[in-house]
């Protein structure tokens, strides 16, 4: 702050400097992850011949698409000032239910997981919004509940449901549109809708207002309870749908999936510049956050000598770096 | 569920007939409300007519805030009824009151700081196109509204980056943007500058002339005669008096409000400050050449024990910055601060606290009070380290301390365990003062200690400041109220643009002389306002930066 030299005689100079600083800070807040992403991709493309190959990029995109679904819902939850720890378990539950349902037809494979996951989200949302209980605790309970349900369904993981060979359900994640895998197409579509919803609908406005100042939102007559409930339902539905996609992708219901995925989703959202306290952020930032995490994993896999455990170490370090940078630049910016 | 209630509200609007000017638009009949055995409202009758500005006055705990919250749907009354345009209504939440056309402007700005100005104005009622929010139309309409109000604000700017005054104007614009029949303003002027107050009054009168009923609450008594048509006085949760403003004298109003004799009030003066209490001795606080980037350019200040030094200056002159820098909350670029002869490290709150400096900040909501903690815990917060041995807190010692301060400061709470959130503004302020006094400071910096609290509590706080100085505390007092500075301070240091402009002995000083000193700098600049029309906006910007 004191490093900026300003001449006190010219009244406008410090204000311009301050405004520029504020603009730069908000740019870093929003685009910091993008900058790191570009750097990592550039370095990786130069260092590894295989990185920029079409196959590898498609692989990254498909693998990122599952986390992206969870992170999209998490973005809205965090923007209301909440948190949803249940999405990892709900994601896995959705997958198992879809795989089980696929044995009874494609329709069941879609409807069953979405219905169950949606119901979990609804209960969580009602308890949080109506009952005023802390989201952290409520969704932690949701995490345990969904994981338990999943283990019951799969005989503690002993039974793995398989999507029948030739089932059209496999098409969902294994098919392509103009050479682009469906999961990637779906993510693009969902994020486009998400951006529109956040910035161009009154629901989105309410989400931001609640995260920014919940009391004020209430006094302004915004539907605080309804907005929160909807947000947790959407988060659970998106996690469930991510599960449906992965069941289609792997042609089975894998029970060990989704452990810790909720934390990865939170990391992606924060990397993407959404304030953890809520009230500001973009869905596009979240997408960049997801891609950054996925690229880091991919790069570490490319370095043959590195153990895959390094993925978490590096991801954690970068998360800390970005958040520290955001904090340092926005300090004193807001009272 | 919310849909259901808005449908009900919409039905209520449909049922409401046209209300002619002079007819009652909003009424309460025998409204009661209690909180845990405390009767906040005891059968209050209140009537607001269309096309009038009606002020509600009353002391701390008289029930004004509670009545307003009943009118705006924040509280549901325990008994009695609320009538809107002659029909009984049951508001269950603020949205219900808003849907029928009751807008409220609160003392503390209740908007969303991270969203843009235009967003804040239209939240919940955004203009749409093809079902989506039409951002361009929204910004355009916001700009038009601002132009109508005569305010120059970038409507796409983040609200939180604006000054408090501008934020209040945005709240006003929001209230105007809905076709309200009733506008309730709960201390809207407490954070406004003179020019902004005038704008607010202009808009309020405009609304009245259009047949809107306005409720106006302010602790600045002069404003009531300037703006209001009728007055309703509440005391201890009961209706006391309603009369046209023009037929009421200031003394009359104060005596009815306090329930005291007119003669008694006359004898005691308007503020509770006693005579001066200057004492000789080594200075308790010496500040020299204090500089803060862009804000302060060499401020000098000396305060002796037992002395109250007033800091005067227009908004943005560096008053708050000076005390914040002394307290270490603002980083000083250079300058020296000495407390009781010992040099204090600048830029460190811990250092300042350790050497006996306490700051009662301007914004008690954001920077001081912990609303969900009890009175006891709020007071004990700052002294916990001293009250514990090997990390274990001595509950008995804290109880004794809290008890002492609650008595000494006459804090009105049902018990030390009551949540501070439930107390009135005046009592919250006293809790904060108690917290700081518990640290046994040598120098007490008070930034607008009586802002936004009732006349009665104000008097008590003023009396308290006096008492503290008498006991040898060195006090720095910031206030935008001339009377308070002139009567409360022994010396007044006038700041302008981060410089000390003048130092006045307040013994024989009148408010108008202080005003002249505050305005004096402009003349010295030999640039009368009329010749430098571009001067004013720049200054306003500086204040909000």
HADDOCK unambig.tbl for C-alpha pairs under 7 A between the chains (distance, minus, plus):
assign (segid A and resid 2 and name CA) (segid B and resid 293 and name CA) 6.93 0.50 0.50
assign (segid A and resid 8 and name CA) (segid B and resid 294 and name CA) 6.57 0.50 0.50
assign (segid A and resid 14 and name CA) (segid B and resid 294 and name CA) 6.87 0.50 0.50
assign (segid A and resid 200 and name CA) (segid B and resid 132 and name CA) 5.20 0.50 0.50
assign (segid A and resid 200 and name CA) (segid B and resid 133 and name CA) 4.53 0.50 0.50
assign (segid A and resid 201 and name CA) (segid B and resid 132 and name CA) 5.42 0.50 0.50
assign (segid A and resid 201 and name CA) (segid B and resid 133 and name CA) 5.51 0.50 0.50
assign (segid A and resid 202 and name CA) (segid B and resid 124 and name CA) 6.05 0.50 0.50
assign (segid A and resid 205 and name CA) (segid B and resid 123 and name CA) 6.71 0.50 0.50
assign (segid A and resid 209 and name CA) (segid B and resid 112 and name CA) 5.82 0.50 0.50
assign (segid A and resid 212 and name CA) (segid B and resid 112 and name CA) 5.43 0.50 0.50
assign (segid A and resid 212 and name CA) (segid B and resid 113 and name CA) 6.60 0.50 0.50
assign (segid A and resid 212 and name CA) (segid B and resid 114 and name CA) 5.95 0.50 0.50
assign (segid A and resid 213 and name CA) (segid B and resid 112 and name CA) 5.35 0.50 0.50
assign (segid A and resid 216 and name CA) (segid B and resid 110 and name CA) 4.62 0.50 0.50
assign (segid A and resid 216 and name CA) (segid B and resid 111 and name CA) 5.28 0.50 0.50
assign (segid A and resid 216 and name CA) (segid B and resid 112 and name CA) 6.59 0.50 0.50
assign (segid A and resid 219 and name CA) (segid B and resid 94 and name CA) 5.58 0.50 0.50
assign (segid A and resid 220 and name CA) (segid B and resid 95 and name CA) 6.80 0.50 0.50
assign (segid A and resid 221 and name CA) (segid B and resid 94 and name CA) 5.60 0.50 0.50
assign (segid A and resid 221 and name CA) (segid B and resid 95 and name CA) 3.75 0.50 0.50
assign (segid A and resid 221 and name CA) (segid B and resid 98 and name CA) 6.82 0.50 0.50
assign (segid A and resid 222 and name CA) (segid B and resid 95 and name CA) 6.93 0.50 0.50
assign (segid A and resid 222 and name CA) (segid B and resid 124 and name CA) 5.94 0.50 0.50
assign (segid A and resid 223 and name CA) (segid B and resid 2 and name CA) 6.60 0.50 0.50
assign (segid A and resid 279 and name CA) (segid B and resid 114 and name CA) 6.32 0.50 0.50
assign (segid A and resid 280 and name CA) (segid B and resid 114 and name CA) 6.63 0.50 0.50
